[in-house]
């Protein structure tokens, strides 16, 4: 068997760890992502309530990202994949693992449920990270 070159990057942690540790790391990371999304979404909803905006706008702040997440899990069911040469970032891997599945997409009904339950806070988190990346801060 050929020895691995020292110049090649090590395989990603997700391919070297145990399944139990991987599930724990996925759960922990996804929880942090959703908590950040909930915090920001809650702050926005409090501001909207304080600003006395119409109920339709208030509800749209929750419904639009949730519908977007449900459409995403149905139309782009690319699961989380782990391989030694994988370029999928950890946050992308975690989101796909929970929302879609690992290696194989879960049935559509299960993906719809995750989209409904986690859709709005997840979408808010993703918007925040895109803005921070565009500003060079993330």
C-alpha positions in Angstrom: 0.0 0.0 0.0 1.3 3.4 -0.9 2.2 5.8 2.0 0.3 9.0 2.0 2.4 12.0 1.0 3.1 14.6 3.7 2.3 17.3 1.2 -1.3 16.2 0.7 -3.9 17.6 3.2 -5.1 15.2 5.8 -8.6 13.7 5.2 -11.3 15.8 6.7 -12.2 15.1 10.3 -15.7 13.9 9.4 -14.2 10.9 7.5 -11.8 10.0 10.3 -14.1 10.2 13.4 -16.6 7.7 14.7 -20.2 7.9 13.6 -21.3 8.8 17.2 -18.9 11.8 17.4 -19.9 12.9 14.0 -23.6 12.9 14.9 -22.8 14.8 18.1 -20.7 17.5 16.2 -23.5 17.8 13.6 -26.1 18.3 16.3 -24.1 20.8 18.3 -23.2 22.8 15.2 -26.7 22.8 13.8 -28.1 23.8 17.3 -25.7 26.8 17.3 -26.7 27.8 13.7 -30.4 27.6 14.6 -29.9 29.5 17.9 -28.2 32.4 16.1 -31.0 32.4 13.5 -33.7 32.4 16.2 -32.0 35.2 18.1 -31.8 37.4 15.0 -35.2 36.5 13.8 -36.7 37.1 17.3 -35.0 40.5 17.4 -36.4 41.5 14.0 -39.9 40.3 15.0 -39.7 42.4 18.3 -38.6 45.4 16.3 -41.5 44.9 13.8 -43.9 44.5 16.7 -42.6 47.6 18.4 -42.8 49.5 15.0 -46.5 48.4 14.8 -46.1 47.1 11.2 -49.1 45.4 9.6 -49.7 41.8 10.5 -49.1 40.6 7.0 -45.5 42.0 7.0 -45.0 40.5 10.5 -46.1 37.1 9.4 -44.2 37.3 6.1 -40.9 37.6 8.0 -41.5 34.1 9.2 -43.4 32.5 6.3 -41.2 33.6 3.4 -38.0 32.1 4.7 -39.8 28.9 5.8 -41.4 28.5 2.4 -38.0 29.1 0.8 -36.4 26.4 3.0 -39.1 23.9 2.1 -38.7 24.6 -1.6 -34.9 24.2 -1.2 -35.1 20.8 0.5 -37.5 19.6 -2.2 -35.9 21.0 -5.3 -32.2 20.7 -4.3 -32.0 17.4 -2.4 -28.2 17.2 -2.4 -27.2 15.4 0.8 -24.2 15.9 3.0 -21.3 13.9 1.6 -18.1 13.0 3.3 -15.0 11.9 1.5 -11.3 12.4 1.8 -11.2 14.9 -1.0 -14.4 16.6 -0.1 -14.6 20.4 -0.5 -18.0 20.8 1.2 -17.5 23.3 4.1 -18.4 22.0 7.5 -21.4 24.4 7.9 -22.8 23.3 4.5 -22.3 19.7 5.5 -24.1 20.2 8.8 -27.1 22.0 7.3 -27.4 19.4 4.5 -27.0 16.5 7.0 -29.9 17.7 9.2 -32.2 19.2 6.5 -31.7 16.6 3.7 -29.7 13.6 5.0 -26.2 12.1 4.9 -25.1 10.5 1.7 -28.7 9.8 0.6 -31.7 12.2 0.7 -34.3 11.3 3.2 -37.9 10.9 2.0 -39.6 14.2 0.9 -42.0 14.2 3.8 -39.1 14.2 6.3 -37.3 17.0 4.4 -40.5 19.0 4.4 -40.8 18.7 8.2 -37.3 19.9 8.7 -37.9 22.8 6.3 -41.0 23.8 8.3 -39.4 23.4 11.7 -36.0 24.9 11.0 -36.6 26.9 7.8 -37.0 30.5 9.0 -34.1 30.6 11.6 -31.8 28.7 9.2 -32.6 31.0 6.3 -31.9 34.0 8.6 -28.6 32.5 9.6 -27.6 31.9 6.0 -28.5 35.4 5.0 -26.3 36.7 7.9 -23.3 34.6 6.8 -23.7 35.6 3.2 -23.7 39.3 4.2 -20.8 38.9 6.5 -18.8 37.0 3.8 -19.6 39.7 1.3 -18.2 42.2 3.8 -15.1 40.1 4.4 -16.0 39.5 8.0 -16.7 35.8 8.0 
